[in-house]
């Protein structure tokens, strides 16, 4: 899934707007994930200075 924090507003484009009810996933799925965070030069610009981390989520709230 991809989310964009447009204009530094603190909220991500997606969520309810694209059918997901909240957060990054519609429900907590157990498993291994990789989260990648990038800066973007404008709404249609290229991503840069990306960094990622891998983690395991056990499905708990």
N, CA, C, O and CB atoms as a CASP TS submission, in Angstrom:
PFRMAT TS
TARGET T0000
AUTHOR 0000-0000-0000
METHOD Language model
MODEL 1
PARENT N/A
ATOM      1  N   UNK     1       0.843  -1.172   0.000  1.00  0.00           N
ATOM      2  CA  UNK     1       0.000   0.000   0.000  1.00  0.00           C
ATOM      3  C   UNK     1       0.885   1.231   0.000  1.00  0.00           C
ATOM      4  O   UNK     1       2.001   1.206   0.520  1.00  0.00           O
ATOM      5  CB  UNK     1      -0.958   0.000   1.210  1.00  0.00           C
ATOM      6  N   UNK     2       0.392   2.286  -0.575  1.00  0.00           N
ATOM      7  CA  UNK     2       1.125   3.546  -0.618  1.00  0.00           C
ATOM      8  C   UNK     2       0.262   4.641  -0.020  1.00  0.00           C
ATOM      9  O   UNK     2      -0.935   4.726  -0.292  1.00  0.00           O
ATOM     10  CB  UNK     2       1.542   3.902  -2.066  1.00  0.00           C
ATOM     11  N   UNK     3       0.884   5.475   0.797  1.00  0.00           N
ATOM     12  CA  UNK     3       0.196   6.648   1.353  1.00  0.00           C
ATOM     13  C   UNK     3       1.093   7.845   1.131  1.00  0.00           C
ATOM     14  O   UNK     3       2.318   7.719   1.141  1.00  0.00           O
ATOM     15  CB  UNK     3      -0.139   6.467   2.882  1.00  0.00           C
ATOM     16  N   UNK     4       0.487   9.012   0.929  1.00  0.00           N
ATOM     17  CA  UNK     4       1.232  10.250   0.724  1.00  0.00           C
ATOM     18  C   UNK     4       0.737  11.285   1.718  1.00  0.00           C
ATOM     19  O   UNK     4      -0.464  11.544   1.803  1.00  0.00           O
ATOM     20  CB  UNK     4       1.082  10.765  -0.737  1.00  0.00           C
ATOM     21  N   UNK     5       1.657  11.881   2.474  1.00  0.00           N
ATOM     22  CA  UNK     5       1.311  12.983   3.379  1.00  0.00           C
ATOM     23  C   UNK     5       1.427  14.269   2.576  1.00  0.00           C
ATOM     24  O   UNK     5       2.486  14.895   2.541  1.00  0.00           O
ATOM     25  CB  UNK     5       2.246  13.013   4.662  1.00  0.00           C
ATOM     26  N   UNK     6       0.349  14.655   1.939  1.00  0.00           N
ATOM     27  CA  UNK     6       0.354  15.792   1.014  1.00  0.00           C
ATOM     28  C   UNK     6       0.431  17.114   1.764  1.00  0.00           C
ATOM     29  O   UNK     6      -0.313  17.347   2.717  1.00  0.00           O
ATOM     30  CB  UNK     6      -0.895  15.767   0.131  1.00  0.00           C
ATOM     31  N   UNK     7       1.334  17.967   1.325  1.00  0.00           N
ATOM     32  CA  UNK     7       1.427  19.318   1.878  1.00  0.00           C
ATOM     33  C   UNK     7       1.849  19.375   3.326  1.00  0.00           C
ATOM     34  O   UNK     7       1.691  20.413   3.967  1.00  0.00           O
ATOM     35  CB  UNK     7       0.131  19.996   1.737  1.00  0.00           C
ATOM     36  N   UNK     8       2.385  18.283   3.865  1.00  0.00           N
ATOM     37  CA  UNK     8       2.799  18.287   5.259  1.00  0.00           C
ATOM     38  C   UNK     8       1.633  18.432   6.211  1.00  0.00           C
ATOM     39  O   UNK     8       1.802  18.919   7.328  1.00  0.00           O
ATOM     40  CB  UNK     8       3.780  19.389   5.498  1.00  0.00           C
ATOM     41  N   UNK     9       0.452  18.016   5.786  1.00  0.00           N
ATOM     42  CA  UNK     9      -0.754  18.210   6.585  1.00  0.00           C
ATOM     43  C   UNK     9      -0.858  17.251   7.758  1.00  0.00           C
ATOM     44  O   UNK     9      -1.696  17.445   8.639  1.00  0.00           O
ATOM     45  CB  UNK     9      -1.962  18.062   5.719  1.00  0.00           C
ATOM     46  N   UNK    10      -0.015  16.210   7.786  1.00  0.00           N
ATOM     47  CA  UNK    10      -0.061  15.254   8.882  1.00  0.00           C
ATOM     48  C   UNK    10      -1.026  14.110   8.646  1.00  0.00           C
ATOM     49  O   UNK    10      -1.107  13.189   9.459  1.00  0.00           O
ATOM     50  CB  UNK    10      -0.427  15.952  10.140  1.00  0.00           C
ATOM     51  N   UNK    11      -1.747  14.156   7.560  1.00  0.00           N
ATOM     52  CA  UNK    11      -2.642  13.047   7.235  1.00  0.00           C
ATOM     53  C   UNK    11      -2.227  12.480   5.883  1.00  0.00           C
ATOM     54  O   UNK    11      -1.656  13.186   5.052  1.00  0.00           O
ATOM     55  CB  UNK    11      -4.141  13.508   7.217  1.00  0.00           C
ATOM     56  N   UNK    12      -2.512  11.224   5.675  1.00  0.00           N
ATOM     57  CA  UNK    12      -2.086  10.564   4.446  1.00  0.00           C
ATOM     58  C   UNK    12      -3.242  10.445   3.467  1.00  0.00           C
ATOM     59  O   UNK    12      -4.370  10.142   3.855  1.00  0.00           O
ATOM     60  CB  UNK    12      -1.510   9.184   4.751  1.00  0.00           C
ATOM     61  N   UNK    13      -2.953  10.684   2.205  1.00  0.00           N
ATOM     62  CA  UNK    13      -3.938  10.483   1.156  1.00  0.00           C
ATOM     63  C   UNK    13      -4.171   8.985   1.064  1.00  0.00           C
ATOM     64  O   UNK    13      -3.213   8.214   1.022  1.00  0.00           O
ATOM     65  CB  UNK    13      -3.467  11.088  -0.223  1.00  0.00           C
ATOM     66  N   UNK    14      -5.405   8.568   1.032  1.00  0.00           N
ATOM     67  CA  UNK    14      -5.735   7.147   1.057  1.00  0.00           C
ATOM     68  C   UNK    14      -6.780   6.942   2.135  1.00  0.00           C
ATOM     69  O   UNK    14      -7.742   7.705   2.221  1.00  0.00           O
ATOM     70  CB  UNK    14      -4.468   6.260   1.315  1.00  0.00           C
ATOM     71  N   UNK    15      -6.602   5.921   2.956  1.00  0.00           N
ATOM     72  CA  UNK    15      -7.538   5.680   4.048  1.00  0.00           C
ATOM     73  C   UNK    15      -8.964   5.601   3.551  1.00  0.00           C
ATOM     74  O   UNK    15      -9.257   4.838   2.630  1.00  0.00           O
ATOM     75  CB  UNK    15      -7.419   6.764   5.095  1.00  0.00           C
ATOM     76  N   UNK    16      -9.859   6.380   4.145  1.00  0.00           N
ATOM     77  CA  UNK    16     -11.275   6.336   3.783  1.00  0.00           C
ATOM     78  C   UNK    16     -11.500   6.714   2.321  1.00  0.00           C
ATOM     79  O   UNK    16     -12.456   6.253   1.697  1.00  0.00           O
ATOM     80  CB  UNK    16     -12.075   7.264   4.684  1.00  0.00           C
ATOM     81  N   UNK    17     -10.612   7.561   1.773  1.00  0.00           N
ATOM     82  CA  UNK    17     -10.789   7.997   0.396  1.00  0.00           C
ATOM     83  C   UNK    17     -10.645   6.841  -0.588  1.00  0.00           C
ATOM     84  O   UNK    17     -11.264   6.868  -1.652  1.00  0.00           O
ATOM     85  CB  UNK    17      -9.791   9.086   0.063  1.00  0.00           C
ATOM     86  N   UNK    18      -9.841   5.825  -0.260  1.00  0.00           N
ATOM     87  CA  UNK    18      -9.646   4.721  -1.206  1.00  0.00           C
ATOM     88  C   UNK    18     -10.290   3.418  -0.724  1.00  0.00           C
ATOM     89  O   UNK    18      -9.942   2.342  -1.212  1.00  0.00           O
ATOM     90  CB  UNK    18      -8.159   4.499  -1.443  1.00  0.00           C
ATOM     91  N   UNK    19     -11.217   3.503   0.221  1.00  0.00           N
ATOM     92  CA  UNK    19     -11.959   2.327   0.647  1.00  0.00           C
ATOM     93  C   UNK    19     -11.442   1.666   1.914  1.00  0.00           C
ATOM     94  O   UNK    19     -12.161   0.866   2.512  1.00  0.00           O
ATOM     95  CB  UNK    19     -11.956   1.340  -0.437  1.00  0.00           C
ATOM     96  N   UNK    20     -10.213   1.973   2.351  1.00  0.00           N
ATOM     97  CA  UNK    20      -9.714   1.434   3.617  1.00  0.00           C
ATOM     98  C   UNK    20     -10.327   2.263   4.740  1.00  0.00           C
ATOM     99  O   UNK    20     -10.492   3.475   4.595  1.00  0.00           O
ATOM    100  CB  UNK    20      -8.134   1.458   3.681  1.00  0.00           C
ATOM    101  N   UNK    21     -10.659   1.636   5.834  1.00  0.00           N
ATOM    102  CA  UNK    21     -11.363   2.344   6.901  1.00  0.00           C
ATOM    103  C   UNK    21     -10.445   3.226   7.728  1.00  0.00           C
ATOM    104  O   UNK    21     -10.864   4.295   8.172  1.00  0.00           O
ATOM    105  CB  UNK    21     -12.053   1.358   7.801  1.00  0.00           C
ATOM    106  N   UNK    22      -9.192   2.805   7.949  1.00  0.00           N
ATOM    107  CA  UNK    22      -8.259   3.629   8.714  1.00  0.00           C
ATOM    108  C   UNK    22      -6.874   3.026   8.643  1.00  0.00           C
ATOM    109  O   UNK    22      -6.710   1.838   8.364  1.00  0.00           O
ATOM    110  CB  UNK    22      -8.713   3.768  10.180  1.00  0.00           C
ATOM    111  N   UNK    23      -5.881   3.857   8.897  1.00  0.00           N
ATOM    112  CA  UNK    23      -4.508   3.381   8.997  1.00  0.00           C
ATOM    113  C   UNK    23      -3.959   2.839   7.692  1.00  0.00           C
ATOM    114  O   UNK    23      -4.471   3.137   6.613  1.00  0.00           O
ATOM    115  CB  UNK    23      -4.419   2.328  10.040  1.00  0.00           C
ATOM    116  N   UNK    24      -2.905   2.037   7.807  1.00  0.00           N
ATOM    117  CA  UNK    24      -2.230   1.510   6.623  1.00  0.00           C
ATOM    118  C   UNK    24      -2.903   0.262   6.078  1.00  0.00           C
ATOM    119  O   UNK    24      -2.863   0.026   4.870  1.00  0.00           O
ATOM    120  CB  UNK    24      -0.789   1.206   6.942  1.00  0.00           C
ATOM    121  N   UNK    25      -3.521  -0.543   6.934  1.00  0.00           N
ATOM    122  CA  UNK    25      -4.182  -1.772   6.502  1.00  0.00           C
ATOM    123  C   UNK    25      -5.602  -1.788   7.025  1.00  0.00           C
ATOM    124  O   UNK    25      -5.855  -1.254   8.105  1.00  0.00           O
ATOM    125  CB  UNK    25      -3.411  -3.020   6.984  1.00  0.00           C
ATOM    126  N   UNK    26      -6.545  -2.384   6.300  1.00  0.00           N
ATOM    127  CA  UNK    26      -7.925  -2.412   6.767  1.00  0.00           C
ATOM    128  C   UNK    26      -8.112  -3.203   8.049  1.00  0.00           C
ATOM    129  O   UNK    26      -9.067  -2.951   8.784  1.00  0.00           O
ATOM    130  CB  UNK    26      -8.801  -2.981   5.707  1.00  0.00           C
ATOM    131  N   UNK    27      -7.233  -4.152   8.341  1.00  0.00           N
ATOM    132  CA  UNK    27      -7.250  -4.871   9.616  1.00  0.00           C
ATOM    133  C   UNK    27      -5.833  -5.335   9.892  1.00  0.00           C
ATOM    134  O   UNK    27      -5.033  -5.451   8.964  1.00  0.00           O
ATOM    135  CB  UNK    27      -8.254  -6.086   9.592  1.00  0.00           C
ATOM    136  N   UNK    28      -5.503  -5.603  11.159  1.00  0.00           N
ATOM    137  CA  UNK    28      -4.121  -5.990  11.465  1.00  0.00           C
ATOM    138  C   UNK    28      -3.810  -7.407  10.985  1.00  0.00           C
ATOM    139  O   UNK    28      -4.368  -8.374  11.504  1.00  0.00           O
ATOM    140  CB  UNK    28      -3.865  -5.886  12.968  1.00  0.00           C
ATOM    141  N   UNK    29      -2.936  -7.532  10.011  1.00  0.00           N
ATOM    142  CA  UNK    29      -2.505  -8.818   9.492  1.00  0.00           C
ATOM    143  C   UNK    29      -1.154  -9.184  10.088  1.00  0.00           C
ATOM    144  O   UNK    29      -0.222  -8.380  10.073  1.00  0.00           O
ATOM    145  CB  UNK    29      -2.432  -8.793   7.954  1.00  0.00           C
ATOM    146  N   UNK    30      -1.053 -10.395  10.611  1.00  0.00           N
ATOM    147  CA  UNK    30       0.199 -10.887  11.155  1.00  0.00           C
ATOM    148  C   UNK    30       1.168 -11.147  10.014  1.00  0.00           C
ATOM    149  O   UNK    30       0.777 -11.667   8.969  1.00  0.00           O
ATOM    150  CB  UNK    30      -0.024 -12.164  11.994  1.00  0.00           C
ATOM    151  N   UNK    31       2.429 -10.788  10.212  1.00  0.00           N
ATOM    152  CA  UNK    31       3.409 -11.100   9.191  1.00  0.00           C
ATOM    153  C   UNK    31       4.601 -10.179   9.193  1.00  0.00           C
ATOM    154  O   UNK    31       4.735  -9.304  10.048  1.00  0.00           O
ATOM    155  CB  UNK    31       2.774 -11.065   7.868  1.00  0.00           C
ATOM    156  N   UNK    32       5.462 -10.389   8.224  1.00  0.00           N
ATOM    157  CA  UNK    32       6.650  -9.568   8.030  1.00  0.00           C
ATOM    158  C   UNK    32       6.331  -8.428   7.070  1.00  0.00           C
ATOM    159  O   UNK    32       5.663  -8.627   6.055  1.00  0.00           O
ATOM    160  CB  UNK    32       7.828 -10.419   7.496  1.00  0.00           C
ATOM    161  N   UNK    33       6.807  -7.252   7.394  1.00  0.00           N
ATOM    162  CA  UNK    33       6.547  -6.058   6.595  1.00  0.00           C
ATOM    163  C   UNK    33       7.841  -5.301   6.344  1.00  0.00           C
ATOM    164  O   UNK    33       8.802  -5.408   7.106  1.00  0.00           O
ATOM    165  CB  UNK    33       5.523  -5.150   7.291  1.00  0.00           C
ATOM    166  N   UNK    34       7.845  -4.544   5.277  1.00  0.00           N
ATOM    167  CA  UNK    34       8.900  -3.569   5.022  1.00  0.00           C
ATOM    168  C   UNK    34       8.219  -2.224   4.854  1.00  0.00           C
ATOM    169  O   UNK    34       7.342  -2.061   4.005  1.00  0.00           O
ATOM    170  CB  UNK    34       9.764  -3.947   3.754  1.00  0.00           C
ATOM    171  N   UNK    35       8.628  -1.263   5.669  1.00  0.00           N
ATOM    172  CA  UNK    35       8.097   0.093   5.556  1.00  0.00           C
ATOM    173  C   UNK    35       9.178   0.952   4.913  1.00  0.00           C
ATOM    174  O   UNK    35      10.316   0.994   5.379  1.00  0.00           O
ATOM    175  CB  UNK    35       7.664   0.668   6.961  1.00  0.00           C
ATOM    176  N   UNK    36       8.808   1.632   3.843  1.00  0.00           N
ATOM    177  CA  UNK    36       9.721   2.535   3.148  1.00  0.00           C
ATOM    178  C   UNK    36       9.167   3.948   3.240  1.00  0.00           C
ATOM    179  O   UNK    36       7.992   4.185   2.963  1.00  0.00           O
ATOM    180  CB  UNK    36       9.919   2.108   1.659  1.00  0.00           C
ATOM    181  N   UNK    37      10.021   4.878   3.630  1.00  0.00           N
ATOM    182  CA  UNK    37       9.638   6.283   3.762  1.00  0.00           C
ATOM    183  C   UNK    37      10.547   7.102   2.860  1.00  0.00           C
ATOM    184  O   UNK    37      11.768   6.939   2.873  1.00  0.00           O
ATOM    185  CB  UNK    37       9.730   6.770   5.252  1.00  0.00           C
ATOM    186  N   UNK    38       9.933   7.991   2.070  1.00  0.00           N
ATOM    187  CA  UNK    38      10.693   8.835   1.134  1.00  0.00           C
ATOM    188  C   UNK    38      10.216  10.277   1.237  1.00  0.00           C
ATOM    189  O   UNK    38       9.094  10.552   1.663  1.00  0.00           O
ATOM    190  CB  UNK    38      10.546   8.320  -0.327  1.00  0.00           C
ATOM    191  N   UNK    39      11.083  11.174   0.844  1.00  0.00           N
ATOM    192  CA  UNK    39      10.674  12.548   0.583  1.00  0.00           C
ATOM    193  C   UNK    39      10.282  12.610  -0.879  1.00  0.00           C
ATOM    194  O   UNK    39      10.768  11.821  -1.690  1.00  0.00           O
ATOM    195  CB  UNK    39      11.815  13.584   0.927  1.00  0.00           C
ATOM    196  N   UNK    40       9.391  13.558  -1.229  1.00  0.00           N
ATOM    197  CA  UNK    40       8.955  13.695  -2.617  1.00  0.00           C
ATOM    198  C   UNK    40       9.003  15.163  -2.998  1.00  0.00           C
ATOM    199  O   UNK    40       8.585  16.035  -2.235  1.00  0.00           O
ATOM    200  CB  UNK    40       7.524  13.115  -2.822  1.00  0.00           C
ATOM    201  N   UNK    41       9.519  15.421  -4.189  1.00  0.00           N
ATOM    202  CA  UNK    41       9.647  16.777  -4.694  1.00  0.00           C
ATOM    203  C   UNK    41       8.356  17.169  -5.410  1.00  0.00           C
ATOM    204  O   UNK    41       8.255  17.021  -6.628  1.00  0.00           O
ATOM    205  CB  UNK    41      10.868  16.902  -5.642  1.00  0.00           C
ATOM    206  N   UNK    42       7.370  17.667  -4.663  1.00  0.00           N
ATOM    207  CA  UNK    42       6.091  18.057  -5.239  1.00  0.00           C
ATOM    208  C   UNK    42       5.165  16.869  -5.412  1.00  0.00           C
ATOM    209  O   UNK    42       5.590  15.718  -5.316  1.00  0.00           O
ATOM    210  CB  UNK    42       6.304  18.739  -6.569  1.00  0.00           C
ATOM    211  N   UNK    43       3.903  17.153  -5.666  1.00  0.00           N
ATOM    212  CA  UNK    43       2.893  16.098  -5.756  1.00  0.00           C
ATOM    213  C   UNK    43       3.196  15.079  -6.846  1.00  0.00           C
ATOM    214  O   UNK    43       2.941  13.889  -6.657  1.00  0.00           O
ATOM    215  CB  UNK    43       1.539  16.706  -6.004  1.00  0.00           C
ATOM    216  N   UNK    44       3.731  15.512  -7.973  1.00  0.00           N
ATOM    217  CA  UNK    44       4.031  14.586  -9.060  1.00  0.00           C
ATOM    218  C   UNK    44       5.515  14.326  -9.228  1.00  0.00           C
ATOM    219  O   UNK    44       5.942  13.745 -10.226  1.00  0.00           O
ATOM    220  CB  UNK    44       3.473  15.110 -10.342  1.00  0.00           C
ATOM    221  N   UNK    45       6.302  14.758  -8.251  1.00  0.00           N
ATOM    222  CA  UNK    45       7.752  14.649  -8.368  1.00  0.00           C
ATOM    223  C   UNK    45       8.287  13.273  -8.027  1.00  0.00           C
ATOM    224  O   UNK    45       7.544  12.362  -7.661  1.00  0.00           O
ATOM    225  CB  UNK    45       8.403  15.657  -7.490  1.00  0.00           C
ATOM    226  N   UNK    46       9.585  13.151  -8.157  1.00  0.00           N
ATOM    227  CA  UNK    46      10.265  11.887  -7.881  1.00  0.00           C
ATOM    228  C   UNK    46      10.535  11.744  -6.382  1.00  0.00           C
ATOM    229  O   UNK    46      10.780  12.729  -5.685  1.00  0.00           O
ATOM    230  CB  UNK    46      11.585  11.797  -8.675  1.00  0.00           C
ATOM    231  N   UNK    47      10.485  10.507  -5.903  1.00  0.00           N
ATOM    232  CA  UNK    47      10.862  10.206  -4.524  1.00  0.00           C
ATOM    233  C   UNK    47      12.379  10.262  -4.394  1.00  0.00           C
ATOM    234  O   UNK    47      13.102   9.920  -5.329  1.00  0.00           O
ATOM    235  CB  UNK    47      10.324   8.814  -4.089  1.00  0.00           C
ATOM    236  N   UNK    48      12.862  10.701  -3.211  1.00  0.00           N
ATOM    237  CA  UNK    48      14.301  10.727  -2.959  1.00  0.00           C
ATOM    238  C   UNK    48      14.549  10.560  -1.465  1.00  0.00           C
ATOM    239  O   UNK    48      13.621  10.644  -0.661  1.00  0.00           O
ATOM    240  CB  UNK    48      14.937  12.049  -3.479  1.00  0.00           C
ATOM    241  N   UNK    49      15.784  10.327  -1.104  1.00  0.00           N
ATOM    242  CA  UNK    49      16.191  10.105   0.291  1.00  0.00           C
ATOM    243  C   UNK    49      15.322   9.049   0.965  1.00  0.00           C
ATOM    244  O   UNK    49      14.872   9.246   2.094  1.00  0.00           O
ATOM    245  CB  UNK    49      16.121  11.417   1.082  1.00  0.00           C
ATOM    246  N   UNK    50      15.084   7.940   0.289  1.00  0.00           N
ATOM    247  CA  UNK    50      14.259   6.859   0.836  1.00  0.00           C
ATOM    248  C   UNK    50      15.051   6.042   1.855  1.00  0.00           C
ATOM    249  O   UNK    50      16.270   5.906   1.753  1.00  0.00           O
ATOM    250  CB  UNK    50      13.744   5.945  -0.296  1.00  0.00           C
ATOM    251  N   UNK    51      14.344   5.512   2.823  1.00  0.00           N
ATOM    252  CA  UNK    51      14.922   4.622   3.813  1.00  0.00           C
ATOM    253  C   UNK    51      13.866   3.585   4.155  1.00  0.00           C
ATOM    254  O   UNK    51      12.674   3.894   4.155  1.00  0.00           O
ATOM    255  CB  UNK    51      15.401   5.402   5.088  1.00  0.00           C
ATOM    256  N   UNK    52      14.286   2.358   4.445  1.00  0.00           N
ATOM    257  CA  UNK    52      13.296   1.349   4.797  1.00  0.00           C
ATOM    258  C   UNK    52      13.739   0.531   6.002  1.00  0.00           C
ATOM    259  O   UNK    52      14.918   0.484   6.350  1.00  0.00           O
ATOM    260  CB  UNK    52      13.034   0.433   3.613  1.00  0.00           C
ATOM    261  N   UNK    53      12.770  -0.104   6.619  1.00  0.00           N
ATOM    262  CA  UNK    53      13.024  -0.984   7.754  1.00  0.00           C
ATOM    263  C   UNK    53      12.087  -2.169   7.655  1.00  0.00           C
ATOM    264  O   UNK    53      10.935  -2.031   7.243  1.00  0.00           O
ATOM    265  CB  UNK    53      12.840  -0.237   9.107  1.00  0.00           C
ATOM    266  N   UNK    54      12.584  -3.328   8.032  1.00  0.00           N
ATOM    267  CA  UNK    54      11.774  -4.550   8.045  1.00  0.00           C
ATOM    268  C   UNK    54      11.365  -4.838   9.489  1.00  0.00           C
ATOM    269  O   UNK    54      12.139  -4.611  10.419  1.00  0.00           O
ATOM    270  CB  UNK    54      12.562  -5.766   7.427  1.00  0.00           C
ATOM    271  N   UNK    55      10.139  -5.340   9.665  1.00  0.00           N
ATOM    272  CA  UNK    55       9.684  -5.679  11.009  1.00  0.00           C
ATOM    273  C   UNK    55       8.632  -6.775  10.935  1.00  0.00           C
ATOM    274  O   UNK    55       8.044  -7.022   9.881  1.00  0.00           O
ATOM    275  CB  UNK    55       9.122  -4.436  11.729  1.00  0.00           C
ATOM    276  N   UNK    56       8.403  -7.426  12.068  1.00  0.00           N
ATOM    277  CA  UNK    56       7.372  -8.454  12.203  1.00  0.00           C
ATOM    278  C   UNK    56       6.250  -7.879  13.038  1.00  0.00           C
ATOM    279  O   UNK    56       6.488  -7.290  14.093  1.00  0.00           O
ATOM    280  CB  UNK    56       7.938  -9.763  12.845  1.00  0.00           C
ATOM    281  N   UNK    57       5.021  -8.049  12.565  1.00  0.00           N
ATOM    282  CA  UNK    57       3.843  -7.610  13.325  1.00  0.00           C
ATOM    283  C   UNK    57       3.081  -8.847  13.755  1.00  0.00           C
ATOM    284  O   UNK    57       2.750  -9.691  12.922  1.00  0.00           O
ATOM    285  CB  UNK    57       2.928  -6.650  12.481  1.00  0.00           C
ATOM    286  N   UNK    58       2.792  -8.969  15.064  1.00  0.00           N
ATOM    287  CA  UNK    58       2.157 -10.185  15.592  1.00  0.00           C
ATOM    288  C   UNK    58       0.636 -10.166  15.518  1.00  0.00           C
ATOM    289  O   UNK    58      -0.004 -11.126  15.947  1.00  0.00           O
ATOM    290  CB  UNK    58       2.572 -10.391  17.018  1.00  0.00           C
ATOM    291  N   UNK    59       0.037  -9.103  14.986  1.00  0.00           N
ATOM    292  CA  UNK    59      -1.406  -9.029  14.831  1.00  0.00           C
ATOM    293  C   UNK    59      -2.131  -8.426  16.018  1.00  0.00           C
ATOM    294  O   UNK    59      -3.349  -8.253  15.966  1.00  0.00           O
ATOM    295  CB  UNK    59      -1.940 -10.379  14.577  1.00  0.00           C
ATOM    296  N   UNK    60      -1.417  -8.099  17.088  1.00  0.00           N
ATOM    297  CA  UNK    60      -2.078  -7.526  18.256  1.00  0.00           C
ATOM    298  C   UNK    60      -2.266  -6.011  18.070  1.00  0.00           C
ATOM    299  O   UNK    60      -1.546  -5.370  17.304  1.00  0.00           O
ATOM    300  CB  UNK    60      -1.259  -7.819  19.540  1.00  0.00           C
ATOM    301  N   UNK    61      -3.236  -5.467  18.779  1.00  0.00           N
ATOM    302  CA  UNK    61      -3.522  -4.036  18.655  1.00  0.00           C
ATOM    303  C   UNK    61      -2.549  -3.203  19.426  1.00  0.00           C
ATOM    304  O   UNK    61      -2.650  -1.976  19.426  1.00  0.00           O
ATOM    305  CB  UNK    61      -4.915  -3.731  19.117  1.00  0.00           C
TER
END
